[in-house]
Amino acid sequence: MNMMVADMGSNESALGPSPNALAAMFDAARGLSRYPPLYDAEFRETLARTISHDLGPEHFVIGNGACDVLSMIARAYLTADTECIICRPTFPVYEQTARLQGASVNYVDLDPETFCYDIDSVIGSVTERTRLIYVGSPNNPTGTMVSEPELRRLAEALPMHTLLVIDLAYGEFAGESYNANVHTLACEFDNIVVTQTFSKAFGLAGLRVGWGVAPKWMIPHLYAARGMGTVNAAAQAGALAALADLDTVSTRVNTIVDERARVAHTLSSIGFEVVPSSANFLLVAPPDSRGDSADRLTNHLFDNAGIVVNQTREAGLERFIRFSLSNPENNSLLLNSMQTFLENPQHND
Ligand SMILES: *Cc1c(COP(=O)(O)O)cnc(C)c1O
């Protein structure tokens, strides 16, 4: 049998980039003797017009992926005599960018049973030196999120020297109004910065385009920390075309959200532990998992079905694997292979 490999390990879109984005990039290639516009005027205006929920272009910054925006935030606000708060387990880039600035990191653990955020502990961990608090919502790799009222409660409790970084990389998968509500928060508070990306819902991870939404006063600091032209002209053209085609994005998001419900339901019904997810991936553990069962499940999925998943090895997540929801065919392949894992005694003793 000629087995295809389905890579479900990196939370990318299995549905591919929008055809309009591809066409726009080919077109833009003809103009590549020119620099992209300084300070991304057209791009920021388009973001403001299409997805801003009432914010003007002066509230936006773009970067070479959301990770570039996270780097700008760390470079602009963290130094060796400051601290940040990271709720773990989470996306490693928060810590990497903070450590590069020499900042100290205070950890607040997610609830070890539900993997939900403990907002009271976050508030209790703020000190005079706390400059940034990172909240991935929905969080990677747990898929759990912080509700808008809880984010508001956190923002209200913070002193002005502490900025709240809300990473909305998976916001599109968290329900229709969630992104809009978080943008409203960013509008109301002077110390909230939101990061977003074209890598997940938009299916353009390889293009490396992300953006930040922040109070006006913060944007010049972020541009100063960025460096020139980190989002190249072809990438800007592709991402702009994707923004002109939001219907495609939302159709694809709906497909993934439906598949998430189907796969989560089926896996729970055959005994897997499934963490409720608001993102485009699921974190699951085999029944009665112990020792090396996550290892064995990871290997089984690859050997049996050619499926690549992410084996989460962070403290507290050793029994889990994380996989991105794919198209219905790949998801069904994964479900069948999960079932054969349970049935194969070799994997169960
Ligand atoms: C994928 C991801 C991002 C996006 O990173 P890009 O640099 O835009 O590709 C940001 N935050 C989290 C938590 C992610 O999982």
The ligand as a Tripos MOL2 file, in Angstrom:
@<TRIPOS>MOLECULE
LIG
   15    15     1     0     0
SMALL
NO_CHARGES

@<TRIPOS>ATOM
      1 C1          0.5750   29.1230   15.9120 C.3       1 LIG1
      2 C2          0.5760   30.0780   17.0580 C.ar      1 LIG1
      3 C3          0.8800   31.4210   16.8610 C.ar      1 LIG1
      4 C4          1.1200   31.9720   15.4830 C.3       1 LIG1
      5 O1          2.4000   32.1070   15.1780 O.3       1 LIG1
      6 P1          2.8300   32.6890   13.7430 P.3       1 LIG1
      7 O2          4.1550   33.2460   14.0510 O.co2     1 LIG1
      8 O3          1.8370   33.7280   13.3430 O.co2     1 LIG1
      9 O4          2.8190   31.5380   12.7980 O.co2     1 LIG1
     10 C5          0.8600   32.2770   17.9480 C.ar      1 LIG1
     11 N1          0.5010   31.8240   19.1710 N.ar      1 LIG1
     12 C6          0.1610   30.5460   19.3780 C.ar      1 LIG1
     13 C7         -0.2650   30.1200   20.7210 C.3       1 LIG1
     14 C8          0.2160   29.6270   18.3320 C.ar      1 LIG1
     15 O5         -0.0880   28.3470   18.5630 O.3       1 LIG1
@<TRIPOS>BOND
     1     1     2 1
     2     2     3 ar
     3     2    14 ar
     4     3     4 1
     5     3    10 ar
     6     4     5 1
     7     5     6 1
     8     6     7 2
     9     6     8 1
    10     6     9 1
    11    10    11 ar
    12    11    12 ar
    13    12    13 1
    14    12    14 ar
    15    14    15 1
@<TRIPOS>SUBSTRUCTURE
     1 LIG1         1 GROUP 0 **** ****
